Amino acid sequence: MASAEARLEEVRRELRQFPTSVRELAVPASVPYLDGPPTPLEFQRDWVCPNRPCIIRHALRHWPALGKWSLPYLRAVVGDTEVSVAVTPDGYADAVRGDRFVMPAERRLPLGKVLDVLEGRAAHPGVLYVQKQCSNLPGELPQLLPDLESHLPWASEALGKMPDAVNFWLGEAAAVTSLHKDHYENLYCVLSGEKHFLLHPPSDRPFIPYELYTPATYRLAEDGSFEVVDEEAAEKVPWIPLDPLAPDLIRYPAYERARPLRCTLRAGEVLYLPALWFHHVRQSHGCIAVNFWYDMEFDLRYGYYQLLDTLSRTAGLG
Ligand SMILES: O=C(O)CCC(=O)C(=O)O
């Protein structure tokens, strides 16, 4: 009978093989484009059920926001409105820095001030990103709501629910969202500029390292310097330390076998980013976007992913 170590090694071998098998069976080589919004049936059948991303063109043509939204338009309509802004020294909010998981400093600023910085008319310490992910569009910028739909009807019908959150994103080119995943079916709409997504299917989990970090927050001092302040009595947070744009393959050699999908989302396009897909996001300077988060169904797929996650962790793969 094989020793426990030999059996564990066999589990590791299977886990390392698993992402390739799934890729061959079910992951496209690049993110496919659709020429218009799918019907609810098509969306559910061809994309949500197989947990497969796609980019949908011509789905926002009827939104006044498309064509209208620009930095001068935002200044005219909501320039005086205060919004919550994430501020970081290096553009990375919610990211591993050293041995900490560091969240951004939060500032309440009139959107016009953010626009001044984006347009180079004013300076502000650090990198600014309007990205509060708790329905900041209806919550903080309700004047913009007449410019778009409150949800994507074909998606809501397919998913049998309304979005949990409608988020507004506006930031500098230096603002980057580190690699992570969410339990949301994400419909991400670019209204102006471009977003660059790097994606991994959930099946790549054995190649993607997680470690536990003490949570902390940047504090922005009056003199413009940043300090990292630990959260009080908080539990450690599992997060991905790897930067997929410059992966440290000495430290995380398994990642060499991962095959990210990359895509650029342009104004008027909608990315369907399926639940549990890992994503890393960059943007053009002043890109304006809105996304809809629909809570995922916690079904068999979620159960399988949890099993893969537990196996990868306990087998010491990441
Ligand atoms: O646009 C971004 O910077 C990040 C988007 C994201 O992570 C999300 O929608 O879950």
Ligand as a Chemical Component Dictionary entry (heavy atoms), coordinates in Angstrom:
data_LIG
# 
_chem_comp.id                   LIG 
_chem_comp.type                 NON-POLYMER 
_chem_comp.pdbx_formal_charge   0 
_chem_comp.three_letter_code    LIG 
# 
loop_
_chem_comp_atom.comp_id 
_chem_comp_atom.atom_id 
_chem_comp_atom.alt_atom_id 
_chem_comp_atom.type_symbol 
_chem_comp_atom.charge 
_chem_comp_atom.model_Cartn_x 
_chem_comp_atom.model_Cartn_y 
_chem_comp_atom.model_Cartn_z 
_chem_comp_atom.pdbx_ordinal 
LIG O1 O1 O 0 -12.522 47.884 -12.542 1  
LIG C1 C1 C 0 -11.798 47.510 -11.644 2  
LIG O2 O2 O 0 -10.773 48.128 -11.339 3  
LIG C2 C2 C 0 -12.086 46.268 -10.858 4  
LIG C3 C3 C 0 -13.374 45.599 -11.136 5  
LIG C4 C4 C 0 -13.608 44.419 -10.253 6  
LIG O3 O3 O 0 -12.719 43.904 -9.621  7  
LIG C5 C5 C 0 -14.941 43.854 -10.149 8  
LIG O4 O4 O 0 -15.886 44.349 -10.778 9  
LIG O5 O5 O 0 -15.088 42.843 -9.412  10 
# 
loop_
_chem_comp_bond.comp_id 
_chem_comp_bond.atom_id_1 
_chem_comp_bond.atom_id_2 
_chem_comp_bond.value_order 
_chem_comp_bond.pdbx_ordinal 
LIG O1 C1 DOUB 1 
LIG C1 O2 SING 2 
LIG C1 C2 SING 3 
LIG C2 C3 SING 4 
LIG C3 C4 SING 5 
LIG C4 O3 DOUB 6 
LIG C4 C5 SING 7 
LIG C5 O4 DOUB 8 
LIG C5 O5 SING 9 
# 
